[in-house]
Structures are given as structure tokens and as C-alpha cells.
Amino acid sequence: MAVAGKDDRVAGQRTLSETESAIGERLAGMVIDTSAMAAVGNLYRAAGALRSHFERTVLAPYSLSWTGWVVLWVIWIWDEIEPRHVAQEAGISKGTLTGVVSTLERRGLVSRRTHPDDARRVLLSLTPVGEELMRTVFPRFNAEEVRAVEPLTDEETQVLATALRKVVIGIERGDAPRT
């Protein structure tokens, strides 16, 4: 497999190594925790790369965006759930969720009904078509998840999953930063 060189890139695009070198030069002399910066920066880049890859490969044939997929996933896992909880679990605003749910409803994937305990609230659920879509797409999505971590050993994959889980739990708990 050939590796792209500098001349093979889109104008202005930099390799990870070039970016790391430029950062090192820019921050020279500053007291910075470069390990924390690298961990968070690489996590951000990995998340963006994964999102883009999944949208182009697994989700595109189903006309799904990453956000639409995550909303479907959250509803699928919980069967019936209030929109505010979907927005929270999907990491999106309630306003963004409104547009996404409207699109998914028009496509016949999601339905809403009045909450039985409070007529001012609603519950979201997947339609039978939405359920079938999730049963069809999720195995394909998971196959790409497997491909994404293929460069790692099974042990490295588990360590990564555990470490990222600790980061999420720490953020959710509001752990005090290290000094």
C-alpha cells in the first residue's frame, strides 16, 4: 500500500507528524502538559476521522448523517425515551434534535406519542421500519468499528476502551483537574 506524500495532499492539509512538529515549535518555552494535550487532540482528531469515515461508508447508503444515526441508536437502545434525554445522550442541543427527529419522522423511522403521565411531554420510539433499519445497519456499522481498531491488538483495544470510559466518567462527574 502506498503512503501519500506531501504532494498527494489537498492544498493546506497537513500530516499528523507535521502538525505535531508545528505545535512543538509554537509551544516551545511554555509550561504545557503535552501528554494531556496530545491525548485530547488525538482523541478529537480520531473522533472526527471516524465520524467522517462512518458517514461516507456505512451511513451514506441509508442517507443517514452521524447525528441521525446517534439519535436512532439512542432511541433503539431505550425503546421509548423523552426527547430531552435523547439530546443529552446524543450530545446535541434540543434544537438540533428537533430538526433531526422531524427528518427521521418524515422518513418513517421515528414516531412520537404523548407521554402518558404528562400531556405536555412526548416519547420517541422507532417505527417498525426504524427497527428494521437498525437491525440491518448496526451489524455493518459494527464491522467498520472492528476495522477501525484493526491496527490495535485485542489488549490495546480493551485498554483504549477502558481509558476512554474513565475520561467520560470523570467529565460526567466533574472530577477536579490534576494540578
C-alpha positions as a Python dict, from the first residue, in 0.01 Angstrom:
ca = {
    (1, 'M'): (0, 0, 0),
    (2, 'A'): (146, 337, -99),
    (3, 'V'): (175, 615, 154),
    (4, 'A'): (64, 958, 40),
    (5, 'G'): (343, 1213, 22),
    (6, 'K'): (332, 1589, 68),
    (7, 'D'): (244, 1641, -298),
    (8, 'D'): (-50, 1397, -277),
    (9, 'R'): (-240, 1606, -22),
    (10, 'V'): (-510, 1864, -69),
    (11, 'A'): (-363, 2215, -55),
    (12, 'G'): (-325, 2330, 306),
    (13, 'Q'): (-375, 1983, 452),
    (14, 'R'): (-102, 1869, 691),
    (15, 'T'): (2, 1528, 816),
    (16, 'L'): (-26, 1443, 1183),
    (17, 'S'): (356, 1449, 1211),
    (18, 'E'): (375, 1795, 1052),
    (19, 'T'): (106, 1923, 1287),
    (20, 'E'): (280, 1781, 1593),
    (21, 'S'): (609, 1940, 1484),
    (22, 'A'): (446, 2281, 1431),
    (23, 'I'): (277, 2258, 1771),
    (24, 'G'): (611, 2175, 1933),
    (25, 'E'): (768, 2484, 1776),
    (26, 'R'): (477, 2710, 1870),
    (27, 'L'): (470, 2598, 2234),
    (28, 'A'): (848, 2596, 2288),
    (29, 'G'): (927, 2750, 2625),
    (30, 'M'): (572, 2725, 2761),
    (31, 'V'): (494, 2503, 3058),
    (32, 'I'): (241, 2273, 2899),
    (33, 'D'): (130, 1916, 2973),
    (34, 'T'): (199, 1789, 2624),
    (35, 'S'): (84, 1436, 2708),
    (36, 'A'): (-263, 1561, 2806),
    (37, 'M'): (-270, 1790, 2503),
    (38, 'A'): (-170, 1505, 2271),
    (39, 'A'): (-425, 1268, 2424),
    (40, 'V'): (-714, 1512, 2390),
    (41, 'G'): (-602, 1637, 2049),
    (42, 'N'): (-563, 1285, 1912),
    (43, 'L'): (-899, 1187, 2060),
    (44, 'Y'): (-1059, 1483, 1885),
    (45, 'R'): (-889, 1401, 1554),
    (46, 'A'): (-977, 1033, 1584),
    (47, 'A'): (-1341, 1114, 1659),
    (48, 'G'): (-1363, 1343, 1356),
    (49, 'A'): (-1192, 1090, 1130),
    (50, 'L'): (-1419, 810, 1250),
    (51, 'R'): (-1733, 1018, 1211),
    (52, 'S'): (-1639, 1118, 858),
    (53, 'H'): (-1544, 761, 766),
    (54, 'F'): (-1868, 614, 900),
    (55, 'E'): (-2079, 878, 723),
    (56, 'R'): (-1906, 806, 389),
    (57, 'T'): (-1912, 427, 418),
    (58, 'V'): (-2181, 272, 636),
    (59, 'L'): (-2433, 555, 670),
    (60, 'A'): (-2433, 712, 321),
    (61, 'P'): (-2622, 424, 152),
    (62, 'Y'): (-2903, 483, 404),
    (63, 'S'): (-2895, 863, 372),
    (64, 'L'): (-2807, 897, 739),
    (65, 'S'): (-2589, 1160, 899),
    (66, 'W'): (-2379, 1080, 1204),
    (67, 'T'): (-2623, 1275, 1422),
    (68, 'G'): (-2923, 1096, 1273),
    (69, 'W'): (-2752, 763, 1338),
    (70, 'V'): (-2673, 851, 1701),
    (71, 'V'): (-3033, 963, 1760),
    (72, 'L'): (-3165, 637, 1612),
    (73, 'W'): (-2917, 440, 1825),
    (74, 'V'): (-3023, 612, 2150),
    (75, 'I'): (-3392, 558, 2078),
    (76, 'W'): (-3326, 197, 1972),
    (77, 'I'): (-3143, 120, 2296),
    (78, 'W'): (-3410, 269, 2523),
    (79, 'D'): (-3725, 171, 2321),
    (80, 'E'): (-3914, 480, 2430),
    (81, 'I'): (-3746, 794, 2553),
    (82, 'E'): (-3815, 1163, 2602),
    (83, 'P'): (-3651, 1399, 2354),
    (84, 'R'): (-3455, 1584, 2624),
    (85, 'H'): (-3290, 1257, 2725),
    (86, 'V'): (-3213, 1171, 2362),
    (87, 'A'): (-3048, 1512, 2315),
    (88, 'Q'): (-2844, 1466, 2632),
    (89, 'E'): (-2728, 1114, 2543),
    (90, 'A'): (-2657, 1210, 2181),
    (91, 'G'): (-2459, 1516, 2292),
    (92, 'I'): (-2668, 1759, 2087),
    (93, 'S'): (-2893, 2055, 2165),
    (94, 'K'): (-3269, 2014, 2191),
    (95, 'G'): (-3300, 2246, 1890),
    (96, 'T'): (-3076, 2023, 1679),
    (97, 'L'): (-3269, 1719, 1797),
    (98, 'T'): (-3597, 1874, 1684),
    (99, 'G'): (-3474, 1901, 1325),
    (100, 'V'): (-3319, 1553, 1327),
    (101, 'V'): (-3633, 1392, 1469),
    (102, 'S'): (-3851, 1575, 1215),
    (103, 'T'): (-3637, 1434, 934),
    (104, 'L'): (-3643, 1083, 1082),
    (105, 'E'): (-4022, 1107, 1128),
    (106, 'R'): (-4071, 1212, 764),
    (107, 'R'): (-3868, 907, 662),
    (108, 'G'): (-4095, 685, 873),
    (109, 'L'): (-3815, 581, 1111),
    (110, 'V'): (-3926, 750, 1434),
    (111, 'S'): (-4264, 821, 1588),
    (112, 'R'): (-4369, 1030, 1881),
    (113, 'R'): (-4658, 994, 2120),
    (114, 'T'): (-4787, 1190, 2413),
    (115, 'H'): (-4635, 1091, 2746),
    (116, 'P'): (-4898, 901, 2949),
    (117, 'D'): (-4812, 1091, 3270),
    (118, 'D'): (-4795, 1443, 3128),
    (119, 'A'): (-4964, 1558, 2806),
    (120, 'R'): (-4704, 1835, 2769),
    (121, 'R'): (-4427, 1578, 2719),
    (122, 'V'): (-4369, 1330, 2438),
    (123, 'L'): (-4196, 997, 2398),
    (124, 'L'): (-3993, 897, 2095),
    (125, 'S'): (-3970, 542, 1964),
    (126, 'L'): (-3862, 369, 1648),
    (127, 'T'): (-4123, 259, 1398),
    (128, 'P'): (-4109, -96, 1264),
    (129, 'V'): (-3920, 47, 964),
    (130, 'G'): (-3674, 217, 1202),
    (131, 'E'): (-3629, -107, 1397),
    (132, 'E'): (-3557, -297, 1077),
    (133, 'L'): (-3311, -30, 963),
    (134, 'M'): (-3120, -59, 1292),
    (135, 'R'): (-3112, -440, 1270),
    (136, 'T'): (-2978, -408, 915),
    (137, 'V'): (-2729, -124, 961),
    (138, 'F'): (-2588, -197, 1306),
    (139, 'P'): (-2401, -517, 1207),
    (140, 'R'): (-2245, -323, 916),
    (141, 'F'): (-2161, -36, 1149),
    (142, 'N'): (-2000, -277, 1395),
    (143, 'A'): (-1797, -437, 1117),
    (144, 'E'): (-1650, -93, 1045),
    (145, 'E'): (-1585, -46, 1418),
    (146, 'V'): (-1384, -369, 1405),
    (147, 'R'): (-1193, -242, 1101),
    (148, 'A'): (-1125, 91, 1274),
    (149, 'V'): (-945, -76, 1564),
    (150, 'E'): (-776, -339, 1349),
    (151, 'P'): (-431, -180, 1394),
    (152, 'L'): (-461, -248, 1767),
    (153, 'T'): (-421, -576, 1948),
    (154, 'D'): (-720, -707, 2142),
    (155, 'E'): (-549, -594, 2463),
    (156, 'E'): (-482, -244, 2324),
    (157, 'T'): (-845, -218, 2213),
    (158, 'Q'): (-962, -306, 2564),
    (159, 'V'): (-714, -63, 2723),
    (160, 'L'): (-832, 213, 2488),
    (161, 'A'): (-1199, 142, 2564),
    (162, 'T'): (-1132, 139, 2939),
    (163, 'A'): (-924, 458, 2930),
    (164, 'L'): (-1184, 647, 2725),
    (165, 'R'): (-1460, 526, 2958),
    (166, 'K'): (-1261, 669, 3253),
    (167, 'V'): (-1231, 1003, 3071),
    (168, 'V'): (-1606, 1015, 3007),
    (169, 'I'): (-1693, 919, 3365),
    (170, 'G'): (-1451, 1178, 3501),
    (171, 'I'): (-1603, 1451, 3286),
    (172, 'E'): (-1959, 1345, 3378),
    (173, 'R'): (-1871, 1351, 3749),
    (174, 'G'): (-1695, 1681, 3715),
    (175, 'D'): (-1371, 1548, 3862),
    (176, 'A'): (-1134, 1819, 3973),
    (177, 'P'): (-841, 1870, 3736),
    (178, 'R'): (-497, 1744, 3840),
    (179, 'T'): (-250, 2005, 3946),
}
